[in-house]
Amino acid sequence: GINAEYMGGFILALMGWVYFTFLLQVGFGSGLEIAVFHTPAFLASWSLFQAVFTDPGKVPQEWHGHESDGCHPSQRRSGYELKNSGKPRYCRRCLCFKPDRAHHDSSSDRCVLKMDHHCPWINNAVGHRNYKFFMLFVLYVSMCAVYISLAGTPASLGALRFLFAPGGAPSFLSVLSAVNLLMTDATAAVFAATLSMFFYFHVQLASNNTTTIEYLEKRDKFMTHGQSHLYDLGWHENLVSVFGRSWALWAIPVSTTPGDGVRFPTRLDLD
């Protein structure tokens, strides 16, 4: 298969090609347009940097299973990811106990706290400490893609009219330029559609306090009485668990995620 790092690099290079083609062949008509596009572009770059270089969360060395919380697993109201024997999960690769919602990431060969998935775009696992940055990266890139797709549509229609206009034969370079513009706008439209849906999917996950792994593999395990997800505290508290208490900082790629990534409140704790 294709190496994940190469795939991530290819996607980022594709995004760069879309941007520079738009910049050179369409451009920005005013300072306002420059600001409208480059503000989310800057935030996307900042979010990407944070997502790549922020450790997603590793299991603390001093954590030795749920017994370290001071009570037996049967007496705890949190910590439901136990073996059938009632003992904490143990990672034989990392030689450590795995807290609730932690999973072993085979790509980085380590356990990650509240792991969501491993993302080839950032060549890093997405977990407790960098999930906010990953979500903001997807949001701001999708906004840039929507802008390029919409702003580039008139130029793309002009390129189509040029290519199919009757009359003399156009030069090779002019045809290449028109085709490149059409491919750029089409690629931006694909990015806009797929990333917007991807961001919506993660908003749904965050609103329900669910990770991708839990959604895909362990939904039934986390249901309480067949009704609600075990960690679902209500949409507001669920989003707070990712973005923090300060609404003013939700859209800014700075670290505001609360908690240690080891212990998580549940619906049963609120009863």
N, C-alpha and C positions, 0 to 999 in steps of 0.2 A: 504494500500500500504506500500511499504518498506520506512522507514524513510530515507530522503535524506542524513543525516549525516552518517548513517550506510552504505549506498551504497557507499559514498565517501571513507569511511574507508576501505570497502571491496576492492575497486579498488586499493587503495594505498597499502594494504596488499598483493594483488595479484602481484603488481609490485615488491614489496620487495621479494616475493617468487621467482619470475623470476630471479631477480638479484643474490640472494644468491645461487640458484641452479646452475646458470651459473658459478658463482665464484668458487664453490666447485667441480663441475663435469666437467667443461670445462677449466676455468681459462684463464689467459692472458699469452701469450707467450713471451712478451718482455715489456720493459719499455715504448716503443712507443705505444704499444697496450693499456697499462694501461692509458697513457695520452690521447689517442684518445677517449677512452670510458669515462673516469672520468672527462674530461673537460666539455662535455655537461651534464654529470650527476651532477656535481657541480653547473653549471648554472641552471639546472632544479630545483635543491633544493633551490637555491637562489631565482629563479623566483616564486616558490611555496610559499616560506616564504613571499615574497612581495605581491603576489596575495591574500594570506590569511589575512595578517595583515594590508594591506593598505585599508583605507576606500574608497569604490568605488565612493563616492561623495554624499554629502547631500545638500539639498536645504538650502541656507543661510537664517538665520532668518530675515535679513533685506530686503529680496527680497519679494515684495508683488505684483507680476504680472508685465506684460509688461509696465504698466503705470509708474513703478518705473524707467524705462529707459528714462523718460522725454518726451514721446510723446504718443499719442493715438495709439492703435493697428492698426487702419486703415492707419496710417502714417508711420508705421515701415516697413522696407524692410526685416527684420528678424523677426522671431516669428510667424510662420504660424500654429502652433498647438493651435488653438483657438476653442472655442465652436461655434456652429452655430450662437449664439447671438453676436459673436465678442469678448466675454469676455475670459480671460485666463482660462485654465483648473484648477480645484480646487480638491484637494484630501480630501475627507471627513474623511479618516482614520487618516491622518497626520495633518489635519486642516491647510493646507498650499496650496498656489498656486504652480502649477507645471510648471517649465520652459520648453522650447522646448526640446524634446527628453527625458525628465524625465518620469519615470514610477514608480508606486508603486510595490515594491517587497513584495509579500505576505509571503514569507518564513522568511524574517527579519522584516516584518511589518513596512516598512519605504519607503519613496520615494528615488530613486537613480538617480543621474544625468547621462544622456546619457546611460541609462541602456541597456545592451545587453541581459543578461539572468542571472538566478541564477544557480550557478555551485555547485553541490553536492561534487565534488572532493575537492574544496577549502572551502566548507561550507560558502560561501560568495557570494554576488551579484557581477557580473562583470559589471563595469560601467566606467565612464569617467577617474577616477584616477588609476584604476588597470587593464584596458583592455590590455595595453602593457605587463604587467607582465603575464597575463593569456595567451596571444599569445606566449610569449617566453617559458612559461612552456610547452605548447603543442608541440612547435617546438623541444625543447631539449629532452623531453621524447620520442618523435617519433624517434629522431636520435639515442637515446640509444636502443630503441626497434629494429630498423633496424640493428644496430651493433650486438646485441645479436642474432637476427634471422639468420643473415648471418654467423657470426662466429660459431654459434652452429650447423649449418647444417651438417658439416662433422661428428661431434660427434653423431648427431641424426641418420644419415645414418648408422653409426657403431652400434648404439643401435638397429636399425631395423634388421640389419644382425644378431646380437646376439640373438634377440628374435625368429627369424624364422630359425635359423641355425639348421640343422638336427643333431641328436646325443643325448647325455646325457641331463638329465633334469637339468637346472640351478637352483641355490638356489633362495629362495623367495626374499631375499634382493637384489640379483643381478637383478632379474626381476623388482622389485620395483624401483630400481635405474634407469634402462633403461626406464621404463614407465614414471617416473618422468621427465627424461631428454626430452623425446619426447613431453610430455605435456607442458614443459617449452618452448621449441622451438616453438611449435604451438601457445602458448599464446603470445609469443613475436612477432610472425608473424602477429597475429590478431591485436595486439597493433600497430605494425608498419604500417599496412595497414589502419586501421581505423583512427589513429591519424594523419597520413600523409594527408589523405583526409580531416579530420576535420581542420587541419591547412591550407590547400589549400582553404577550404571554407571561413575561416576567413580572409585570405589574400585577397580573392575576395571582401569580405565585406569591409575591411579596404580600399582597393584600390578604392572603390566606395563611401566611407564615409557613409556606411550603417550599422546599427546595426541588430542583429538577429531579434529583435522585429519588426523593420521596414521592414525587408525583408519578414518575415512570415505574418505579419498582416496588414501593412499599405503601401505597395508598391505604390498603385495607388494614395494615398494621397500626396505622396512626389514627384510626377512626375510634371515637369514643361513643359507645352505644349506637353505632351505625349512623351517627348524625354529623358530627363535626370533627375536624382535624384536631388532634390532641393539642397542638401548639397554637391553635387559632384563638387569639385573645380579642377578636374584633378587628375590623379593618384598620382603625386608627392606631391601636397599639401594635398591630402587626407591622405597619409601615414605620412606626417609631423604632421598632426593633432593628430596622435596617438603616434608617436615615437619621435617627436621633430625635430629641425633643424640640429642637429649634427649627421651626419651619423655614426660617430665613436662610438656613444652611443646607436645606434639602437638595437644592439644585447646584450647589457648589461642591466640587470634588475635594473636600477636606474631610478628615476622619471624624465622624460623629456617631458611628455605630456603637451603641452601648453594650455592656456585658463583656464577659470573658470568653464566650464561645464554648464554654464547658458545661455550664448550667443554664437551663432554659425554663422559664415558668410555663405552666400548662393550664388548660381550662380547669383541671381538677384542683389546681392550687388556688383558684379564684372562688371555689365553692365554700 
